Amino acid sequence: MTSGRGRLTPKMALFFFVLCVAVLVICDLVARVNGLFWIRQYLWFVVGCAIGIACHELGHLLCAAIGSIPIRLMVVGDGPLLWRGRFGETWLELRLLPFGGGVAPYPVVNYRWYRWALVISGGVLGNVAVICLVAALHAVGAAPKQAGEVLGPIVFAQLFGIVGNLLPFYANEGGTRRPSDGLQLLQLLWQSRDYPAEVRAAYARLLRQYTNGSLQPTMTLASARVLYHMSRTDRTTDEEARREFREALLRELERGHLAREERILALDALVTDGLISGDPAIRANLDEWSQEALELGPELPPLLDSRGAVLVELGRYEEGKALLAPIVAAKQSEPFASFMNQAFLARAERALGDEAAARQFANGARTIAEANPATPSWEMELAMLARLETEM
């Protein structure tokens, strides 16, 4: 479990829950005694909205499971965080106010449009399920006659939610425009039936450097999760995000469901993260991870780059320099790899006593970083430069 911004302590969460229930019961009793029928109806409508939101988001989640689309986050409620927990690779958040919610999938990589349409429709289907349950209780006589004063507003809240979600509009949430379920369905049907084509192409480009020139990298059910974690740039500045990134990739590796190139990608990403952060807690794993990656792709240039940097990180400066120097001299690496090679070659030269060469390679790394601002790897380059400057 991890804490989130605005999270309440367990005691505070329990207090608010008991308080809300007490207020609801007291208001219902007062309204019943004084014949204030409309207040009771309003109170149970609010309860129906809370039930509807929970079932709406659960409907999205269940339909995603049916379509084998992994969900990253499910939020029930709004406002301060009451509780956050992980089930498999899905985070669940419960918030204080019984209004609002949402389900966030991992990037859609390898799924047909109709599966995604099922996920979008799942929320409304969850509200329909509540109505059907109430109707079934009434049909079999399981609900007492006076229960209509309670069940009626709850059913009306579901109908209200169904209509509201099917209307095509944008909702403004925290300064971000979010399309309603109805608008998402229209966009999905209008734009393309091969909805994830662009995301899939981006992931294929990411994997291609580990495929020995193959034009069609293999993708798996874990591809969406791997892509999401690889695209998290916040891990360079947020310690909790970096820990989640590392633990998530390790879980994927332990499951053994990754394709060869995906496994290499995950291992190389763990190595790169460890090299940039300099975290002593994972320093001992760098040699194992880089060796395993090299066994899967012994002649892949990115893995040779990483291996050289790992040797430097582990204090094997001569070996690291022998591997990195020819690569830097060839000037054939892509910008981020070239940046890392020069940064670690600078560290090796400094440790070996050649301050002039060390400064030359450090300046070369800085020049590469300054020439490629606002790229996906820029935050990592800045973090590595800060570490290099401290050591130099």
C-alpha positions in Angstrom: 0.0 0.0 0.0 1.2 3.5 -0.7 0.0 6.8 0.4 -1.5 9.4 -1.9 -1.8 13.1 -1.8 -4.7 14.2 0.5 -4.9 10.8 2.1 -6.8 10.5 5.4 -5.5 8.4 8.3 -7.4 5.2 9.0 -8.9 6.7 12.2 -10.1 9.8 10.3 -11.5 7.7 7.5 -13.5 5.5 10.0 -14.7 8.7 11.7 -16.0 10.2 8.5 -17.7 7.0 7.5 -19.4 6.6 10.8 -20.3 10.3 10.8 -21.9 10.1 7.3 -23.9 7.0 8.3 -25.1 8.7 11.5 -26.1 11.8 9.7 -28.0 9.8 7.1 -29.9 7.8 9.7 -30.7 10.9 11.9 -31.9 12.9 8.9 -34.0 10.0 7.7 -35.6 9.6 11.2 -36.3 13.4 11.5 -37.8 13.5 8.1 -40.0 10.5 8.8 -41.2 11.9 12.1 -42.0 15.3 10.7 -43.5 14.0 7.4 -40.8 15.6 5.3 -41.1 13.1 2.5 -39.0 15.2 0.0 -36.0 15.2 2.3 -36.1 11.4 2.6 -36.3 11.1 -1.1 -33.3 13.4 -1.6 -31.2 11.5 1.0 -31.8 8.2 -0.7 -31.2 9.7 -4.1 -27.7 10.7 -2.8 -27.2 7.1 -1.5 -28.3 5.9 -5.0 -25.7 8.1 -6.6 -23.0 6.6 -4.4 -24.2 3.1 -5.3 -24.4 4.0 -8.9 -20.9 5.4 -9.1 -19.4 2.3 -7.5 -21.3 0.0 -9.8 -20.6 2.1 -12.8 -16.8 1.9 -12.2 -17.1 -1.8 -11.4 -18.9 -2.3 -14.7 -16.0 -0.7 -16.5 -13.6 -2.9 -14.7 -15.5 -6.2 -15.3 -15.9 -5.4 -19.0 -12.2 -4.7 -19.2 -11.5 -8.1 -17.7 -13.8 -9.7 -20.2 -12.0 -8.0 -23.1 -8.5 -8.7 -21.6 -7.8 -5.0 -21.4 -5.6 -4.3 -18.3 -6.8 -1.5 -16.0 -4.3 0.7 -14.2 -6.5 2.6 -11.8 -10.1 2.5 -10.5 -11.3 5.5 -8.5 -14.6 5.5 -6.6 -15.6 8.9 -5.2 -13.9 12.3 -5.1 -12.0 14.5 -2.7 -9.6 13.3 0.0 -8.2 9.8 -0.3 -9.5 7.3 2.2 -7.7 4.1 1.0 -5.5 2.9 -1.8 -4.5 -0.6 -2.5 -3.3 -2.8 -5.4 -5.0 -5.9 -6.8 -2.7 -7.5 -9.3 -1.6 -4.6 -11.5 -4.7 -2.5 -10.8 -4.8 0.2 -8.2 -8.1 0.9 -6.4 -8.7 4.3 -4.7 -11.7 5.1 -2.4 -12.3 8.7 -1.8 -14.4 10.6 0.8 -17.1 12.3 -1.3 -19.7 9.9 -3.0 -19.6 11.8 -6.3 -17.4 11.1 -9.3 -15.0 8.4 -10.1 -13.1 6.9 -13.0 -11.3 4.0 -14.6 -7.9 4.5 -16.3 -6.6 1.7 -18.5 -3.0 1.0 -19.4 -2.1 2.3 -22.9 -4.2 0.5 -25.5 -1.6 -1.4 -27.4 -3.0 -4.6 -29.0 -6.8 -4.6 -28.7 -9.6 -4.4 -31.3 -12.0 -1.5 -31.2 -15.0 -3.6 -30.1 -13.2 -4.6 -26.9 -12.5 -1.0 -26.0 -16.2 -0.2 -26.9 -17.3 -2.9 -24.4 -15.1 -1.3 -21.7 -16.6 2.2 -22.3 -20.1 0.7 -22.3 -19.4 -1.2 -19.1 -20.2 1.7 -16.8 -23.8 2.1 -18.0 -24.2 -1.6 -17.9 -23.3 -1.5 -14.2 -26.1 1.0 -13.6 -28.5 -1.2 -15.6 -27.5 -4.1 -13.4 -28.5 -2.2 -10.2 -32.0 -1.4 -11.8 -32.4 -5.1 -12.8 -31.5 -6.2 -9.2 -34.1 -3.8 -7.7 -36.7 -5.0 -10.3 -35.9 -8.6 -9.5 -36.3 -8.0 -5.7 -39.7 -6.4 -6.3 -40.8 -9.2 -8.7 -40.1 -12.0 -6.3 -41.6 -10.0 -3.4 -38.3 -9.9 -1.5 -38.7 -6.1 -0.9 -41.3 -4.9 1.6 -44.0 -2.5 0.3 -42.6 0.5 2.2 -39.2 -0.2 0.6 -40.4 1.7 -2.4 -39.6 5.0 -0.6 -36.0 3.9 -0.6 -35.6 1.9 -3.8 -37.4 4.4 -6.0 -34.8 7.2 -5.5 -32.0 4.7 -5.9 -33.4 3.5 -9.2 -33.9 7.2 -10.3 -30.3 7.9 -9.5 -29.2 5.0 -11.8 -31.4 6.4 -14.6 -29.9 9.9 -14.0 -26.4 8.4 -14.2 -27.1 6.5 -17.4 -28.5 9.5 -19.2 -25.7 11.7 -17.9 -23.0 9.4 -19.1 -24.4 8.7 -22.5 -24.7 12.4 -23.4 -21.7 13.4 -25.6 -19.9 16.2 -23.8 -16.6 17.1 -22.1 -16.4 17.4 -18.3 -13.8 19.7 -16.8 -12.0 17.8 -14.0 -9.1 19.6 -12.3 -8.4 21.7 -15.4 -8.5 18.7 -17.7 -11.2 18.1 -20.2 -12.5 14.5 -20.0 -15.0 13.1 -22.5 -18.1 11.4 -21.2 -18.7 7.7 -22.0 -21.1 8.7 -24.8 -18.6 11.0 -26.4 -15.8 8.3 -26.2 -18.0 5.8 -28.0 -18.7 8.3 -30.8 -15.0 9.2 -31.1 -14.1 5.5 -31.1 -16.6 4.6 -33.9 -15.8 7.8 -35.9 -12.0 7.9 -35.8 -10.9 4.3 -36.5 -11.7 0.7 -36.0 -8.0 0.0 -35.4 -8.0 2.3 -32.4 -4.6 1.5 -30.9 -2.6 1.6 -34.1 -0.5 4.7 -33.2 0.2 3.5 -29.7 1.1 0.0 -31.0 3.5 1.6 -33.6 5.2 3.6 -30.8 5.7 0.5 -28.7 7.0 -1.4 -31.7 9.6 1.3 -32.3 10.6 1.0 -28.6 11.0 -2.8 -28.9 12.7 -2.9 -32.3 16.1 -2.0 -30.9 16.0 -5.4 -29.1 14.8 -7.6 -32.0 17.9 -8.1 -34.2 16.3 -6.1 -37.0 12.9 -7.8 -36.9 10.1 -5.5 -38.3 7.3 -7.0 -36.2 8.1 -7.3 -32.5 6.1 -9.8 -30.6 3.5 -8.3 -28.2 1.8 -9.9 -25.2 -1.0 -9.2 -22.7 1.7 -7.5 -20.6 2.7 -5.0 -23.4 0.3 -2.3 -22.2 1.6 -2.4 -18.7 5.3 -2.4 -19.8 4.6 0.6 -22.1 3.0 2.5 -19.3 5.9 2.0 -16.9 8.4 2.8 -19.6 6.7 6.1 -20.4 6.7 7.3 -16.7 9.1 10.3 -16.7 8.1 11.1 -13.1 10.3 8.3 -11.8 13.4 10.6 -12.2 12.1 13.1 -9.7 9.6 11.1 -7.5 11.1 8.4 -5.3 7.7 6.7 -4.9 7.1 6.6 -8.7 10.6 5.2 -9.2 9.9 2.5 -6.7 6.6 1.6 -8.3 8.3 1.5 -11.7 11.0 -0.9 -10.5 8.7 -3.2 -8.6 6.2 -3.3 -11.5 8.9 -4.4 -14.0 10.2 -7.0 -11.6 6.7 -8.4 -11.2 6.4 -8.7 -15.0 9.8 -10.5 -15.2 8.8 -12.9 -12.4 5.6 -13.9 -14.2 7.6 -15.1 -17.2 4.9 -14.0 -19.7 7.0 -11.4 -21.6 8.3 -11.9 -25.1 12.0 -12.1 -25.5 12.4 -8.5 -26.6 10.0 -7.3 -23.9 12.1 -9.1 -21.3 15.3 -7.5 -22.6 13.5 -4.1 -22.6 12.5 -4.5 -19.0 15.9 -5.7 -17.9 17.7 -2.8 -19.7 15.2 -0.3 -18.2 16.0 -1.5 -14.7 19.7 -1.3 -15.4 19.3 2.3 -16.8 17.2 3.3 -13.8 19.8 2.0 -11.4 22.7 3.7 -13.3 21.0 7.1 -13.2 19.7 7.0 -9.7 22.8 5.4 -8.2 20.5 3.8 -5.6 22.7 1.6 -3.4 19.8 -0.7 -2.7 19.7 -2.0 -6.2 23.4 -1.6 -7.1 24.1 -5.3 -6.3 21.4 -6.3 -8.9 22.9 -4.4 -11.8 25.5 -7.0 -12.8 22.8 -9.8 -12.7 20.3 -7.8 -14.8 22.8 -6.7 -17.4 24.3 -10.3 -17.7 20.8 -11.8 -18.2 20.0 -9.2 -20.8 23.2 -9.9 -22.7 22.5 -13.6 -22.7 19.2 -12.9 -24.5 20.8 -10.5 -27.0 24.6 -10.9 -26.8 25.3 -8.6 -29.8 22.6 -5.9 -29.3 24.3 -2.4 -29.2 22.0 -1.0 -26.4 23.0 -3.9 -24.1 26.7 -3.5 -24.8 26.3 0.2 -23.9 24.6 -0.7 -20.6 27.1 -3.4 -19.8 30.0 -0.9 -20.1 28.2 1.6 -17.8 27.5 -1.2 -15.3 31.1 -2.1 -15.1 32.0 1.5 -14.4 29.3 1.7 -11.8 30.7 -1.4 -10.1 34.2 0.1 -10.0 35.6 -2.1 -12.8 36.9 1.0 -14.6 39.4 -0.6 -17.0 36.8 -3.1 -18.2 34.1 -0.5 -18.6 36.4 1.9 -20.5 37.6 -0.9 -22.8 33.9 -1.5 -23.7 32.7 2.1 -23.9 35.7 3.8 -25.6 35.3 2.1 -29.0 31.5 2.7 -29.0 32.0 6.4 -28.3 34.7 6.7 -30.9 32.4 5.1 -33.6 29.8 7.8 -33.0 26.9 5.6 -34.1 24.8 5.5 -31.0 21.4 7.2 -30.7 21.5 10.5 -28.6 20.5 9.0 -25.2 22.9 6.1 -25.5 25.7 8.4 -26.6 24.9 10.7 -23.6 25.1 7.7 -21.2 28.3 6.3 -22.8 30.1 9.6 -22.5 28.9 10.3 -18.9 30.1 6.9 -17.7 33.3 7.1 -19.7 34.0 10.4 -17.9 33.5 8.7 -14.6 35.9 5.9 -15.6 38.6 8.3 -16.8 38.3 10.3 -13.6 38.7 7.2 -11.5 41.7 6.2 -13.6 43.4 9.6 -13.0 42.9 11.3 -16.4 41.1 14.5 -15.4 41.4 16.1 -18.8 39.7 13.2 -20.6 37.1 13.0 -17.9 36.2 16.6 -18.4 36.1 16.2 -22.2 33.6 13.4 -22.0 31.6 15.1 -19.3 31.3 18.2 -21.6 30.3 15.9 -24.5 27.5 14.5 -22.4 26.3 17.9 -21.4 26.3 19.1 -25.0 24.1 16.1 -26.1 21.6 16.9 -23.3 21.5 20.6 -24.1 20.9 19.8 -27.8 17.9 17.6 -27.1 15.6 19.4 -24.6 12.1 18.3 -23.9 12.7 14.8 -25.2 11.3 11.8 -23.3 14.7 11.0 -21.9 15.6 14.6 -21.0 14.6 14.3 -17.3 16.9 11.2 -17.0 19.7 13.1 -18.7 19.4 16.0 -16.2 19.4 13.6 -13.3 22.5 11.9 -14.6 24.2 15.2 -15.2 23.5 16.3 -11.7 25.0 13.1 -10.4 28.1 13.5 -12.7 28.7 17.1 -11.6 28.6 16.1 -7.9 31.2 13.4 -8.5 33.4 15.5 -10.8 
